[in-house]
Amino acid sequence: MGIFNSNDFDRGYDDGYNAGINGKEKDYTRMGMSLKFAINGSKTLDTYTNGYNKGYEKGIADKNSKKIPQKVEIAESFQPTNNVIEKKYYSPKSKNLSIMSSLQDYQIQLEQLNQLVSFLNQFKETMDERLNEYRHHINVMRENGLSVQTSDRFENDHIKEVEILLNQIKNLIDEYSIPFTRQNIELTENLIQLNSGN
């Protein structure tokens, strides 16, 4: 769940679950990273916290229910007579299947990351469109009888504050989310090249 998602219960649940299943202590520092927080304040924090706690409990439960993976080792046995070392390795067929599976996973991940970059750019455009619709709606209300004083308050106070918040979100996307995604794209492309043998 991204920090820009407005569903604060789900966002809290995901953060809590990730902390629980990874054996981390509870951390509510991300609770205010939502546009709704600027509007609803403590109500949004309560929703996030409730989701976080439930997700954390589920994460702990899933962590404790997982079987401990067996450690794969190279078996070595020493023969007393001639000191010959016997080693067991994966068969070439098994190794090739593992590489193919990893390559497919990386290709899927690369596709998802590229889609995310497109989504984030579209998301910024959508915010601009919605802000313009907000401003247009106030102008229509003014033409249909809304007092000049009230419409001016909307334009100079409310719309301007929303615009500031949206610009902050767009800056976060440009400066953090998209560069981070592109870093992961580059890393994934390198892993694909490495596993394909090119």
KOLFI-420820 format. One record per residue (C-alpha): z, y, x; residue number from 1. Coordinates in steps of 0.001 Angstrom, whole numbers. Each point is the difference from the previous one (the first is absolute). Example, Ala and Ser with C-alpha at 12.3 -4.5 7.8 and 13.67 -1.06 7.14 Angstrom:
BEGIN
<z->7800 | y->-4500 | x->12300 | i->1>
<z->-660 | y->3440 | x->1370 | i->2>
This chain:
BEGIN
<z->0 | y->0 | x->0 | i->1>
<z->-1039 | y->3342 | x->1538 | i->2>
<z->2233 | y->3037 | x->228 | i->3>
<z->-2357 | y->1839 | x->-2377 | i->4>
<z->407 | y->-2484 | x->-2858 | i->5>
<z->1782 | y->1536 | x->-2956 | i->6>
<z->1515 | y->-3294 | x->-1247 | i->7>
<z->3372 | y->429 | x->1661 | i->8>
<z->1561 | y->-3248 | x->-1238 | i->9>
<z->-2835 | y->-2073 | x->1454 | i->10>
<z->13 | y->2077 | x->3180 | i->11>
<z->3744 | y->-583 | x->377 | i->12>
<z->-356 | y->-3702 | x->-795 | i->13>
<z->-2645 | y->-457 | x->2710 | i->14>
<z->2028 | y->1913 | x->2603 | i->15>
<z->3136 | y->-1967 | x->-864 | i->16>
<z->-1788 | y->-3336 | x->28 | i->17>
<z->-1541 | y->680 | x->3426 | i->18>
<z->3390 | y->953 | x->1395 | i->19>
<z->1720 | y->-3045 | x->-1505 | i->20>
<z->-2520 | y->-2628 | x->1060 | i->21>
<z->-38 | y->1408 | x->3547 | i->22>
<z->3793 | y->-60 | x->213 | i->23>
<z->377 | y->3779 | x->288 | i->24>
<z->2830 | y->2119 | x->-1356 | i->25>
<z->-575 | y->2066 | x->-3118 | i->26>
<z->-1781 | y->3291 | x->675 | i->27>
<z->-672 | y->2474 | x->-2819 | i->28>
<z->-1585 | y->2694 | x->2180 | i->29>
<z->-3421 | y->-385 | x->-1651 | i->30>
<z->1321 | y->635 | x->-3505 | i->31>
<z->-1065 | y->3647 | x->-118 | i->32>
<z->-3560 | y->-608 | x->1206 | i->33>
<z->-1611 | y->386 | x->-3420 | i->34>
<z->-1603 | y->2904 | x->-1843 | i->35>
<z->2161 | y->-876 | x->-3022 | i->36>
<z->3125 | y->710 | x->2056 | i->37>
<z->-982 | y->3662 | x->169 | i->38>
<z->-235 | y->14 | x->-3788 | i->39>
<z->2720 | y->-2359 | x->-1269 | i->40>
<z->2495 | y->173 | x->2875 | i->41>
<z->2983 | y->-2390 | x->-225 | i->42>
<z->-1492 | y->-2018 | x->-2864 | i->43>
<z->-2800 | y->-1074 | x->2310 | i->44>
<z->2518 | y->-917 | x->2714 | i->45>
<z->1973 | y->-2169 | x->-2448 | i->46>
<z->-3178 | y->-1805 | x->-1005 | i->47>
<z->-951 | y->-570 | x->3635 | i->48>
<z->3519 | y->-1204 | x->924 | i->49>
<z->105 | y->-2446 | x->-2901 | i->50>
<z->-3336 | y->-1478 | x->1044 | i->51>
<z->1053 | y->-79 | x->3657 | i->52>
<z->3181 | y->-1956 | x->-718 | i->53>
<z->-1799 | y->-2578 | x->-2119 | i->54>
<z->-2741 | y->-382 | x->2595 | i->55>
<z->2568 | y->-311 | x->2790 | i->56>
<z->1824 | y->-2813 | x->-1827 | i->57>
<z->-3293 | y->-1827 | x->-560 | i->58>
<z->-990 | y->459 | x->3645 | i->59>
<z->3323 | y->-1421 | x->1226 | i->60>
<z->-346 | y->-2962 | x->-2379 | i->61>
<z->-3551 | y->-736 | x->1158 | i->62>
<z->1024 | y->336 | x->3643 | i->63>
<z->2839 | y->-2484 | x->-407 | i->64>
<z->-2159 | y->-2466 | x->-1931 | i->65>
<z->-2715 | y->-219 | x->2640 | i->66>
<z->-72 | y->-3057 | x->2177 | i->67>
<z->479 | y->617 | x->3716 | i->68>
<z->-3403 | y->-554 | x->1634 | i->69>
<z->-136 | y->-2795 | x->2501 | i->70>
<z->-607 | y->1027 | x->3546 | i->71>
<z->-3228 | y->-1332 | x->1490 | i->72>
<z->341 | y->-978 | x->3623 | i->73>
<z->-2037 | y->-1802 | x->2618 | i->74>
<z->1655 | y->-3367 | x->434 | i->75>
<z->455 | y->-1118 | x->3574 | i->76>
<z->1118 | y->-3466 | x->1016 | i->77>
<z->514 | y->-991 | x->3607 | i->78>
<z->-907 | y->-3549 | x->1023 | i->79>
<z->2549 | y->-1306 | x->2556 | i->80>
<z->-2592 | y->-2124 | x->1834 | i->81>
<z->-2763 | y->2492 | x->767 | i->82>
<z->1368 | y->3375 | x->-1216 | i->83>
<z->-2974 | y->458 | x->-2357 | i->84>
<z->482 | y->2810 | x->-2532 | i->85>
<z->-1265 | y->-725 | x->-3503 | i->86>
<z->-792 | y->3127 | x->-2057 | i->87>
<z->-933 | y->236 | x->-3678 | i->88>
<z->-2383 | y->2764 | x->-985 | i->89>
<z->-1707 | y->1085 | x->-3205 | i->90>
<z->-3354 | y->-1648 | x->-511 | i->91>
<z->-3086 | y->2249 | x->414 | i->92>
<z->-799 | y->-516 | x->-3690 | i->93>
<z->3437 | y->1224 | x->-1090 | i->94>
<z->-229 | y->2997 | x->2324 | i->95>
<z->-3431 | y->982 | x->-1362 | i->96>
<z->1233 | y->-182 | x->-3580 | i->97>
<z->2917 | y->2262 | x->882 | i->98>
<z->-2314 | y->2580 | x->1593 | i->99>
<z->-2334 | y->-58 | x->-3009 | i->100>
<z->2929 | y->535 | x->-2346 | i->101>
<z->1295 | y->2936 | x->2065 | i->102>
<z->-3475 | y->1537 | x->198 | i->103>
<z->-390 | y->-170 | x->-3769 | i->104>
<z->3421 | y->1589 | x->-505 | i->105>
<z->-879 | y->2846 | x->2367 | i->106>
<z->-3313 | y->610 | x->-1771 | i->107>
<z->1764 | y->195 | x->-3361 | i->108>
<z->2575 | y->2381 | x->1466 | i->109>
<z->-2745 | y->2200 | x->1474 | i->110>
<z->-1698 | y->254 | x->-3386 | i->111>
<z->3275 | y->940 | x->-1685 | i->112>
<z->775 | y->2669 | x->2602 | i->113>
<z->-3441 | y->1595 | x->-362 | i->114>
<z->474 | y->43 | x->-3766 | i->115>
<z->3349 | y->1725 | x->495 | i->116>
<z->-1598 | y->2828 | x->2005 | i->117>
<z->-2509 | y->528 | x->-2806 | i->118>
<z->2778 | y->-41 | x->-2575 | i->119>
<z->2097 | y->2566 | x->1880 | i->120>
<z->-2934 | y->2391 | x->283 | i->121>
<z->-754 | y->-431 | x->-3697 | i->122>
<z->3688 | y->474 | x->-786 | i->123>
<z->-45 | y->3437 | x->1656 | i->124>
<z->-3050 | y->1017 | x->-2008 | i->125>
<z->1635 | y->-1214 | x->-3202 | i->126>
<z->3079 | y->2155 | x->644 | i->127>
<z->-2210 | y->3074 | x->378 | i->128>
<z->-1816 | y->-843 | x->-3222 | i->129>
<z->3235 | y->-438 | x->-1939 | i->130>
<z->1377 | y->3282 | x->1324 | i->131>
<z->-3149 | y->1801 | x->-1159 | i->132>
<z->335 | y->-1655 | x->-3407 | i->133>
<z->3610 | y->1216 | x->-190 | i->134>
<z->-1061 | y->3555 | x->804 | i->135>
<z->-2919 | y->-156 | x->-2454 | i->136>
<z->2285 | y->-1273 | x->-2763 | i->137>
<z->2352 | y->2948 | x->438 | i->138>
<z->-2960 | y->2383 | x->-184 | i->139>
<z->-1155 | y->-1629 | x->-3238 | i->140>
<z->3505 | y->309 | x->-1439 | i->141>
<z->-2 | y->3665 | x->961 | i->142>
<z->-3288 | y->545 | x->-1816 | i->143>
<z->1441 | y->-1733 | x->-3068 | i->144>
<z->3148 | y->2065 | x->-297 | i->145>
<z->2352 | y->-812 | x->2860 | i->146>
<z->1647 | y->3230 | x->1095 | i->147>
<z->-1196 | y->1637 | x->3203 | i->148>
<z->3544 | y->-8 | x->1375 | i->149>
<z->412 | y->-3755 | x->-528 | i->150>
<z->-3444 | y->-883 | x->1348 | i->151>
<z->640 | y->2145 | x->3070 | i->152>
<z->3272 | y->-1854 | x->600 | i->153>
<z->-1855 | y->-3314 | x->-152 | i->154>
<z->-2650 | y->1239 | x->2409 | i->155>
<z->2252 | y->1784 | x->2482 | i->156>
<z->2998 | y->-2343 | x->-32 | i->157>
<z->-680 | y->-3481 | x->-1345 | i->158>
<z->-3631 | y->-532 | x->986 | i->159>
<z->569 | y->1576 | x->3386 | i->160>
<z->2978 | y->-2296 | x->685 | i->161>
<z->-2000 | y->-3055 | x->-1039 | i->162>
<z->-2810 | y->1108 | x->2281 | i->163>
<z->2424 | y->277 | x->2923 | i->164>
<z->1302 | y->-3528 | x->-636 | i->165>
<z->-3499 | y->-1431 | x->-297 | i->166>
<z->-1043 | y->1689 | x->3245 | i->167>
<z->3008 | y->-1581 | x->1716 | i->168>
<z->-1047 | y->-3415 | x->-1278 | i->169>
<z->-3583 | y->534 | x->1143 | i->170>
<z->1230 | y->1055 | x->3436 | i->171>
<z->2100 | y->-3180 | x->220 | i->172>
<z->-3057 | y->-2052 | x->-890 | i->173>
<z->-2177 | y->1797 | x->2575 | i->174>
<z->2560 | y->49 | x->2801 | i->175>
<z->1776 | y->-3338 | x->-471 | i->176>
<z->-1451 | y->-2431 | x->-2551 | i->177>
<z->-3676 | y->160 | x->920 | i->178>
<z->559 | y->41 | x->3808 | i->179>
<z->2427 | y->-2935 | x->-329 | i->180>
<z->-2525 | y->-1918 | x->-2096 | i->181>
<z->-2779 | y->717 | x->2501 | i->182>
<z->2214 | y->-1247 | x->2838 | i->183>
<z->446 | y->-3263 | x->-1896 | i->184>
<z->-3765 | y->-168 | x->-599 | i->185>
<z->-654 | y->325 | x->3730 | i->186>
<z->2644 | y->-2630 | x->800 | i->187>
<z->-1430 | y->-2403 | x->-2581 | i->188>
<z->-3542 | y->508 | x->1304 | i->189>
<z->1233 | y->-869 | x->3506 | i->190>
<z->1701 | y->-3148 | x->-1317 | i->191>
<z->-3193 | y->-1052 | x->-1796 | i->192>
<z->-2002 | y->490 | x->3182 | i->193>
<z->2582 | y->-1954 | x->2004 | i->194>
<z->73 | y->-2930 | x->-2433 | i->195>
<z->-3764 | y->-119 | x->-446 | i->196>
<z->-530 | y->-306 | x->3745 | i->197>
<z->-2413 | y->2952 | x->208 | i->198>
